[in-house]
Amino acid sequence: MPRPIAATIHLEALRHNLARLRRAAPDARVWGVVKANAYGHGIERVFEGLRGADGFALLDLAEAGRVRALGWRGPILLLEGVFEPRDLELCSRLGLWHTVHCAEQIDMLAMHKTQSPHRVFLKMNSGMNRLGFAPAHFRSAWTRLEALPQVDEITLMTHFSDADGPKGVAAQLQVFRDVTRDLPGERSLANSAAALRFGGDAEVRGDWIRPGIAAYGSSPDFPDHDIAHWELQPAMTLAARIIATQELQPGDTVGYGSSFTADAPLRIGVVACGYADGYPRHCSTGTPVLVNGRRTRLVGRVSMDMLTVDLSGLPDAGTGSEVTLWGRAAGGAVLAIDEVARAAGTVGYELMCALALRVPVSVE
Ligand SMILES: *Cc1c(COP(=O)(O)O)cnc(C)c1O
């Protein structure tokens, strides 16, 4: 028998989340953001669940090739654009749309020989200070692009730094609005947080929203709002089984570093999941976990291949019991990946992206 740990990708949850995002941003088209191998879920595995999207957005040319290989003939957008001139040949061949965020990418386009002009997303740096033309240079970049025979339609794009927090999107939206006011073309501004929180505002949702994390069933602004608030469902479950139990006496400790000491008799379960499976080692005693669908807590330090859970109040739990590290338990109980991420001092994004290769994954 293989080690009892497995991840499951839930297609119905992906479909549900996509529909939820459409409701949040009515009339906008939706990019299914599948960068980083669909946030760790696997592009091929999520495809059936997300094929209702209007296009797929990602960063990597090889990943774009994988989406085309699945038979997808609709739009594919490279969110960072091309990295060198010959990438443009693949864009022409695969019909990829690409972001243009810097002058070098315009230079490359100007040199590119293509039969059919490319659709580009011209990106403004409206305050994130990562990719994009500064507001003062945006219009001249647009004018230059517009004059190129290699360029078809130009969509105007920016990215919010604080759509999930108290600062919000107002200041960046103002910058974007002022610079683009009289420019023609579609607009794309909103990630998951902006779409869910401000998608009711036509200016924020624009013509194309770009949700990633919410489609996978993680709340972009946890702990302010959880997935129940946003009506999202986990698209990934990580589950394992108890492979041993121990009866602790007061004063007994658990695991490396003896970080947990029992102050009363305590039964614990040893679970076949550790940090080499992608479960964060930073999770400490108290991190929530489901055993047979019932909520309990991690105790002690996470090892490479195992972790330990409190079985008090769970007399029926023992060797072989199902443990849900995140996602949905057999009986339907849900443990949001966001809660586990928070206990590790990180975000759901990092946990799903870090699911280890050794964990077998099935799709249902
Ligand atoms: C990753 C990414 C997104 C998706 O962000 P989420 O927070 O996962 O919704 C949107 N736009 C760009 C440019 C991105 O790189």
The ligand as a Tripos MOL2 file, in Angstrom:
@<TRIPOS>MOLECULE
LIG
   15    15     1     0     0
SMALL
NO_CHARGES

@<TRIPOS>ATOM
      1 C1         -1.1500   36.4090  -10.3700 C.3       1 LIG1
      2 C2         -1.7960   37.5620  -11.0240 C.ar      1 LIG1
      3 C3         -3.1670   37.7610  -10.9060 C.ar      1 LIG1
      4 C4         -4.0470   36.8860  -10.0270 C.3       1 LIG1
      5 O1         -3.9670   37.3510   -8.7040 O.3       1 LIG1
      6 P1         -4.8440   36.6740   -7.5470 P.3       1 LIG1
      7 O2         -4.5110   37.4700   -6.3510 O.co2     1 LIG1
      8 O3         -4.3820   35.2660   -7.4400 O.co2     1 LIG1
      9 O4         -6.2520   36.7860   -7.9610 O.co2     1 LIG1
     10 C5         -3.7320   38.8050  -11.6080 C.ar      1 LIG1
     11 N1         -2.9760   39.6240  -12.3720 N.ar      1 LIG1
     12 C6         -1.6530   39.4780  -12.4800 C.ar      1 LIG1
     13 C7         -0.8800   40.4210  -13.3220 C.3       1 LIG1
     14 C8         -1.0150   38.4520  -11.8140 C.ar      1 LIG1
     15 O5          0.2970   38.2940  -11.9360 O.3       1 LIG1
@<TRIPOS>BOND
     1     1     2 1
     2     2     3 ar
     3     2    14 ar
     4     3     4 1
     5     3    10 ar
     6     4     5 1
     7     5     6 1
     8     6     7 2
     9     6     8 1
    10     6     9 1
    11    10    11 ar
    12    11    12 ar
    13    12    13 1
    14    12    14 ar
    15    14    15 1
@<TRIPOS>SUBSTRUCTURE
     1 LIG1         1 GROUP 0 **** ****
